Amino acid sequence: MDRAAKLIAQEDRWGTHNYHPLPVVLARGKGVYVWDLKGRRYFDMLSAYSSLNQGHCHPAVVAALRRQAGRLSLSSRAFHNEHLGPFVERLCALSGMERALPMNSGAEAVESAIKAMRLWGYKAKGIPEGRAEIVVAEGNFHGRTTTIVGFSSDPGSREGFGPATPGFKTVPYGDAAALAAALAPDTAGVLLEPIQGEAGVRIPPPGYLKAVAEACRKAKVLLCFDEIQTGLGRTGRMFAWEHEAAKPDLMTLGKALSAGLYPVSAVVGSGAVLGLFTPGTHGSTYGGNPLACAVGMAALDVLAKEKLVERAAELGVYFLERLGGLKHPKLKEVRGLGLLCAVEFREPLAKAFCQRLMERGVLAKDTHGTTVRFAPPLVITKVQLETAFEAIRDALRDL
């Protein structure tokens, strides 16, 4: 048994079986590539679910992490640190928001946004205590906490973890009229993904986001977009809502906010909402720590200096055109926006396709049995993207 097989067996024996990864053990990464234990190189076409927009181990972000790790890693929010102020100001300037609440994981950011919407519902809108409701969409994926999976429509995420937290109403994704009809006097907020990533890169119809934003304003309901996967350049705009100028009241960020080097997330939004938090009402030991802030600042610097948003817009059009030319009798649809793309099959062939891709040096992830996402690091070049596409085309031919 070689070392890779031993490591896989060790993980299988001692770890929990809540993932089913491809049989490859990665040891190193740089830019758009990762290498296994034997030194074989692969294109990373998943980017850790868009955490690696800046590529693997970007030297500028690694340098920032090293500098700060040798100075001060954690102070807790009991004291101030020299990086938190500049970081939250940067987040607000980037998003056009008034306040920023730093957290760690994406799920923590979503939980914080839920608390903020409920707090606003009681303190500002006047909803009777205990009756605040939040509208969500079918097919959503916002994390894995017990509250979040309670309003998931995915049986694999939800079943066995009840009872579900009350206070959530589900409507069809992409149907603005259905969402507007669901808004009631006790509705505090709406929580949506501008594009549903885990559901298979489900893109709503044109005008949906703007119609939702208008419906929320008319009904005096907060709108929160979960931009954890779609934000920070992935779709060819800094934030996906910018494609329709549908600015929300709140937005959750994460993943690429640290370039894949450290857990960093945040909620950004209106001062009228986030300003309702007072000392003791919310917190996080690690949220906003100096190491996280230094890494986050460097990650945002890379996005700007290397024009990764513009690159995603340009290469996204090219890549989607190339994917659209694929031919296979079982291929149902190709869709995408920016460098967030997917191919969908008419039957459960996605995992087998990912296996063929791995054999040809491309790593991607299936979802729901029929769909494969392609989300390479935004640092990818056109030549690299074409090479990866040729492997995708050949793997499809092999399928």
C-alpha positions as CSV (number, residue, x, y, z in Angstrom):
1,M,0.0,0.0,0.0
2,D,1.5,3.4,-1.0
3,R,1.5,6.4,1.2
4,A,-1.6,8.0,-0.4
5,A,-3.6,4.8,0.1
6,K,-2.4,4.6,3.7
7,L,-3.5,8.2,4.4
8,I,-6.9,7.7,2.8
9,A,-7.3,4.5,4.9
10,Q,-6.2,6.3,8.1
11,E,-8.7,9.1,7.5
12,D,-11.4,6.6,6.7
13,R,-10.7,4.7,9.9
14,W,-10.4,7.6,12.4
15,G,-12.4,10.4,10.8
16,T,-16.1,10.9,10.4
17,H,-17.6,9.9,7.1
18,N,-19.4,13.2,6.4
19,Y,-17.5,13.7,3.1
20,H,-16.9,11.5,0.1
21,P,-13.8,13.0,-1.6
22,L,-12.1,11.9,-4.8
23,P,-9.2,9.4,-4.1
24,V,-6.4,12.0,-4.4
25,V,-4.2,13.2,-1.6
26,L,-3.0,16.8,-2.2
27,A,0.3,18.0,-0.8
28,R,1.1,21.3,-2.4
29,G,-0.6,24.2,-4.3
30,K,0.4,27.3,-6.2
31,G,-1.8,29.5,-8.3
32,V,-4.3,27.4,-10.3
33,Y,-2.5,24.1,-9.6
34,V,-2.2,21.5,-6.9
35,W,0.1,18.5,-6.7
36,D,-0.5,15.1,-5.2
37,L,2.0,13.1,-3.1
38,K,3.7,11.7,-6.2
39,G,4.1,15.1,-7.7
40,R,1.4,14.9,-10.3
41,R,-0.1,18.3,-11.2
42,Y,-3.8,19.0,-11.4
43,F,-5.9,22.1,-12.3
44,D,-8.0,23.1,-9.3
45,M,-11.4,23.8,-10.9
46,L,-13.2,24.0,-7.6
47,S,-11.1,26.6,-5.7
48,A,-12.4,25.2,-2.4
49,Y,-15.9,26.4,-3.3
50,S,-14.5,29.8,-4.4
51,S,-12.3,30.3,-1.4
52,L,-9.2,30.5,-3.6
53,N,-10.1,33.3,-6.0
54,Q,-6.6,34.6,-5.5
55,G,-5.1,31.2,-6.2
56,H,-3.3,28.8,-3.9
57,C,-0.7,30.3,-1.5
58,H,-0.6,33.7,-3.1
59,P,2.8,35.1,-2.0
60,A,1.4,38.5,-1.0
61,V,-1.2,37.0,1.3
62,V,1.2,34.4,2.7
63,A,3.7,37.2,3.5
64,A,1.0,39.1,5.3
65,L,0.1,36.0,7.3
66,R,3.7,35.4,8.2
67,R,4.4,39.0,9.3
68,Q,1.4,39.1,11.5
69,A,1.7,35.6,13.0
70,G,5.1,36.6,14.4
71,R,3.7,39.7,16.0
72,L,0.2,39.2,17.4
73,S,-2.3,36.5,16.4
74,L,-5.2,36.9,18.8
75,S,-6.2,39.6,21.3
76,S,-10.0,38.9,21.6
77,R,-12.5,41.7,21.3
78,A,-11.9,42.6,24.9
79,F,-9.1,44.8,23.6
80,H,-8.5,46.8,20.4
81,N,-5.9,45.7,17.8
82,E,-4.2,47.7,15.1
83,H,-5.7,45.9,12.1
84,L,-9.5,45.7,12.9
85,G,-10.3,49.4,12.3
86,P,-8.6,49.5,8.9
87,F,-10.1,46.2,7.9
88,V,-13.8,47.0,8.7
89,E,-13.4,50.4,7.0
90,R,-12.0,48.7,3.9
91,L,-15.0,46.3,3.9
92,C,-17.4,49.1,4.1
93,A,-15.7,51.1,1.3
94,L,-15.6,48.0,-0.9
95,S,-19.3,47.2,-0.4
96,G,-20.8,50.7,-0.1
97,M,-22.1,49.7,3.4
98,E,-21.9,51.6,6.7
99,R,-20.9,48.9,9.2
100,A,-19.0,45.6,9.2
101,L,-19.2,42.7,11.7
102,P,-16.2,40.4,11.3
103,M,-16.7,36.7,12.1
104,N,-14.8,33.4,11.1
105,S,-16.8,30.9,9.0
106,G,-19.4,31.6,6.4
107,A,-22.0,29.9,8.5
108,E,-21.2,32.2,11.4
109,A,-21.7,35.2,9.1
110,V,-25.1,33.9,8.1
111,E,-26.1,33.2,11.7
112,S,-25.0,36.8,12.6
113,A,-27.1,38.2,9.7
114,I,-30.2,36.2,10.9
115,K,-29.7,37.6,14.4
116,A,-29.3,41.1,12.9
117,M,-32.5,40.9,10.9
118,R,-34.5,39.6,13.8
119,L,-33.1,42.3,16.1
120,W,-34.1,44.9,13.6
121,G,-37.5,43.4,13.2
122,Y,-38.2,43.8,16.9
123,K,-36.4,47.0,17.7
124,A,-37.1,49.0,14.5
125,K,-40.0,47.5,12.7
126,G,-42.0,46.7,15.8
127,I,-42.7,43.0,15.2
128,P,-44.0,41.4,18.5
129,E,-41.3,39.5,20.3
130,G,-40.9,35.9,19.1
131,R,-42.8,36.3,15.9
132,A,-40.1,37.6,13.5
133,E,-40.0,35.6,10.2
134,I,-37.3,35.3,7.6
135,V,-38.1,34.3,4.0
136,V,-35.6,31.9,2.3
137,A,-35.5,30.1,-1.1
138,E,-35.9,26.5,-2.1
139,G,-32.6,24.9,-2.9
140,N,-30.7,27.3,-0.6
141,F,-27.3,26.5,1.0
142,H,-26.2,28.9,3.7
143,G,-24.1,26.6,6.0
144,R,-24.4,23.6,8.3
145,T,-25.5,24.9,11.7
146,T,-28.7,23.5,13.2
147,T,-30.7,26.7,12.5
148,I,-29.5,26.9,8.9
149,V,-30.1,23.2,8.0
150,G,-33.5,23.5,9.5
151,F,-34.7,25.7,6.6
152,S,-32.8,23.7,4.0
153,S,-34.8,21.9,1.3
154,D,-32.0,19.4,0.8
155,P,-33.0,16.1,2.7
156,G,-29.3,15.2,3.1
157,S,-28.6,18.4,5.0
158,R,-31.8,18.5,7.0
159,E,-33.1,15.1,7.9
160,G,-32.0,13.7,11.3
161,F,-31.1,17.1,12.7
162,G,-34.6,18.4,13.8
163,P,-36.5,19.9,15.3
164,A,-36.1,22.8,12.9
165,T,-35.8,26.3,14.3
166,P,-39.1,28.1,13.7
167,G,-39.4,31.5,12.0
168,F,-38.5,30.7,8.4
169,K,-40.7,30.6,5.3
170,T,-39.6,29.0,2.1
171,V,-40.5,30.2,-1.4
172,P,-39.5,29.0,-4.9
173,Y,-36.1,30.4,-6.1
174,G,-36.3,32.7,-9.1
175,D,-40.0,33.6,-8.6
176,A,-40.1,37.2,-7.5
177,A,-43.9,37.3,-7.4
178,A,-44.0,34.3,-5.0
179,L,-41.5,36.0,-2.8
180,A,-43.3,39.3,-2.8
181,A,-46.6,37.5,-1.9
182,A,-44.8,35.8,1.1
183,L,-43.8,39.1,2.7
184,A,-46.1,39.8,5.7
185,P,-46.2,42.2,8.7
186,D,-44.1,39.8,10.8
187,T,-41.4,39.4,8.0
188,A,-38.1,40.9,9.2
189,G,-35.9,39.8,6.3
190,V,-35.2,37.9,3.2
191,L,-32.1,35.7,2.9
192,L,-31.0,34.7,-0.7
193,E,-28.1,33.6,-2.7
194,P,-27.8,35.7,-5.9
195,I,-26.7,32.5,-7.6
196,Q,-27.3,29.2,-5.8
197,G,-23.9,27.5,-5.8
198,E,-24.4,24.3,-4.0
199,A,-27.7,23.7,-5.8
200,G,-25.7,23.5,-9.0
201,V,-25.0,27.1,-10.1
202,R,-28.7,27.9,-10.4
203,I,-28.9,31.4,-12.0
204,P,-32.2,33.2,-11.5
205,P,-34.0,34.9,-14.4
206,P,-33.0,38.4,-15.5
207,G,-34.5,41.0,-13.3
208,Y,-35.2,38.7,-10.3
209,L,-32.7,40.3,-7.9
210,K,-33.9,43.8,-8.7
211,A,-37.6,42.8,-8.3
212,V,-36.8,41.2,-5.0
213,A,-35.0,44.3,-3.8
214,E,-38.0,46.5,-4.8
215,A,-40.5,44.1,-3.1
216,C,-38.5,44.2,0.1
217,R,-38.3,48.0,0.1
218,K,-42.1,48.3,-0.5
219,A,-42.9,45.9,2.3
220,K,-40.3,47.4,4.7
221,V,-38.4,44.1,4.9
222,L,-34.6,43.7,5.1
223,L,-32.8,42.1,2.1
224,C,-29.7,40.0,2.8
225,F,-27.7,38.5,0.0
226,D,-25.4,35.6,0.8
227,E,-22.3,36.5,-1.3
228,I,-20.0,34.0,0.4
229,Q,-19.5,32.0,-2.8
230,T,-20.5,34.6,-5.4
231,G,-18.8,37.6,-3.9
232,L,-15.3,39.1,-4.3
233,G,-15.1,38.8,-8.1
234,R,-16.3,35.3,-8.8
235,T,-19.1,36.3,-11.2
236,G,-17.3,39.1,-13.0
237,R,-18.5,41.8,-10.6
238,M,-17.2,42.4,-7.1
239,F,-20.6,41.2,-5.9
240,A,-23.2,39.3,-7.9
241,W,-26.0,41.7,-7.0
242,E,-24.2,44.4,-9.0
243,H,-25.2,42.7,-12.2
244,E,-28.7,44.1,-11.5
245,A,-27.9,47.1,-9.2
246,A,-30.0,45.3,-6.6
247,K,-28.1,46.6,-3.5
248,P,-29.2,44.8,-0.3
249,D,-29.4,46.0,3.3
250,L,-27.1,43.3,4.5
251,M,-24.5,41.0,2.8
252,T,-22.5,38.0,4.1
253,L,-18.9,37.5,2.9
254,G,-16.4,34.8,3.5
255,K,-14.3,32.2,1.6
256,A,-12.1,34.4,-0.7
257,L,-12.0,37.1,2.0
258,S,-8.9,35.3,3.2
259,A,-7.6,33.9,-0.1
260,G,-7.9,30.4,1.4
261,L,-5.3,31.0,4.1
262,Y,-7.4,31.5,7.2
263,P,-11.1,31.5,8.2
264,V,-12.4,35.1,7.7
265,S,-16.0,36.1,7.2
266,A,-18.1,39.2,7.8
267,V,-21.6,40.7,7.7
268,V,-21.6,44.2,6.1
269,G,-24.7,46.4,6.0
270,S,-26.7,49.4,7.0
271,G,-25.8,51.2,10.2
272,A,-29.5,51.2,11.0
273,V,-29.4,47.4,11.2
274,L,-25.9,46.4,12.5
275,G,-25.9,49.5,14.8
276,L,-28.5,47.8,16.9
277,F,-26.0,45.4,18.3
278,T,-24.8,46.5,21.7
279,P,-22.0,45.1,24.0
280,G,-23.0,41.6,25.1
281,T,-25.6,41.0,22.4
282,H,-23.3,39.3,20.0
283,G,-19.6,38.3,19.7
284,S,-16.8,36.0,18.7
285,T,-13.5,35.2,20.4
286,Y,-11.7,34.9,17.1
287,G,-13.8,37.3,15.0
288,G,-11.8,40.3,13.9
289,N,-8.6,39.0,15.3
290,P,-5.4,40.8,14.1
291,L,-4.2,37.8,12.0
292,A,-7.5,37.5,10.3
293,C,-7.7,41.2,9.5
294,A,-4.1,41.3,8.2
295,V,-4.8,38.3,5.9
296,G,-8.2,39.8,4.8
297,M,-6.6,43.1,3.9
298,A,-3.9,41.4,1.8
299,A,-6.5,39.2,0.1
300,L,-8.5,42.3,-0.9
301,D,-5.3,44.0,-2.1
302,V,-4.7,41.2,-4.5
303,L,-8.2,41.3,-5.9
304,A,-7.7,45.0,-6.7
305,K,-4.0,45.1,-7.8
306,E,-4.3,42.1,-10.1
307,K,-7.7,43.1,-11.5
308,L,-9.2,39.7,-10.8
309,V,-12.8,40.9,-11.1
310,E,-12.2,42.1,-14.6
311,R,-10.3,38.9,-15.4
312,A,-13.3,36.8,-14.2
313,A,-15.7,38.8,-16.4
314,E,-13.5,38.5,-19.5
315,L,-12.5,34.9,-19.1
316,G,-16.0,33.9,-17.9
317,V,-17.5,34.8,-21.3
318,Y,-14.7,32.8,-23.1
319,F,-15.0,29.8,-20.9
320,L,-18.8,29.6,-21.0
321,E,-18.6,29.8,-24.8
322,R,-16.2,26.9,-24.9
323,L,-18.3,24.8,-22.5
324,G,-21.4,25.6,-24.6
325,G,-19.8,23.9,-27.5
326,L,-19.5,20.5,-25.7
327,K,-21.4,17.7,-27.3
328,H,-22.6,14.6,-25.4
329,P,-26.0,12.8,-25.7
330,K,-26.4,12.9,-21.9
331,L,-25.5,16.5,-21.5
332,K,-28.5,18.6,-20.5
333,E,-27.3,22.1,-20.0
334,V,-24.3,24.4,-19.6
335,R,-24.7,27.6,-17.5
336,G,-22.6,30.1,-15.7
337,L,-21.7,33.7,-14.9
338,G,-18.2,34.9,-14.7
339,L,-15.9,32.0,-13.7
340,L,-18.8,30.2,-11.9
341,C,-20.0,27.6,-14.4
342,A,-21.6,24.2,-14.4
343,V,-22.5,21.4,-16.7
344,E,-25.6,19.4,-16.0
345,F,-26.4,15.8,-17.1
346,R,-29.7,14.2,-17.8
347,E,-28.9,11.4,-15.3
348,P,-26.5,10.9,-12.4
349,L,-23.2,10.9,-14.2
350,A,-21.5,13.8,-12.4
351,K,-19.3,11.7,-10.1
352,A,-18.2,9.4,-12.9
353,F,-17.3,12.6,-14.9
354,C,-15.3,14.0,-12.0
355,Q,-13.4,10.7,-11.9
356,R,-12.6,11.0,-15.6
357,L,-11.6,14.6,-15.1
358,M,-9.2,13.6,-12.3
359,E,-7.6,11.1,-14.5
360,R,-6.9,13.9,-17.0
361,G,-5.5,16.2,-14.5
362,V,-8.5,18.3,-13.6
363,L,-10.1,18.4,-10.1
364,A,-13.8,19.4,-9.9
365,K,-16.8,18.5,-7.7
366,D,-20.1,17.0,-8.4
367,T,-23.3,18.2,-6.8
368,H,-26.7,16.4,-6.5
369,G,-25.5,13.6,-8.8
370,T,-26.1,15.4,-12.1
371,T,-24.1,18.6,-12.0
372,V,-20.4,19.5,-12.0
373,R,-19.2,22.9,-11.1
374,F,-16.2,24.7,-12.6
375,A,-14.8,27.6,-10.6
376,P,-11.1,28.0,-11.2
377,P,-9.0,30.5,-9.3
378,L,-9.4,33.9,-10.8
379,V,-5.7,34.2,-11.4
380,I,-6.0,31.6,-14.2
381,T,-4.8,32.7,-17.6
382,K,-6.6,32.2,-21.0
383,V,-3.9,29.7,-22.0
384,Q,-4.4,27.7,-18.8
385,L,-8.1,27.9,-19.1
386,E,-7.9,26.5,-22.6
387,T,-5.7,23.6,-21.5
388,A,-8.2,22.8,-18.7
389,F,-11.1,23.0,-21.2
390,E,-9.3,20.5,-23.5
391,A,-9.1,18.1,-20.6
392,I,-12.7,18.6,-19.8
393,R,-13.7,18.0,-23.4
394,D,-11.6,14.8,-23.6
395,A,-13.0,13.5,-20.2
396,L,-16.5,14.1,-21.5
397,R,-15.6,12.1,-24.6
398,D,-14.4,9.3,-22.3
399,L,-17.6,9.2,-20.3
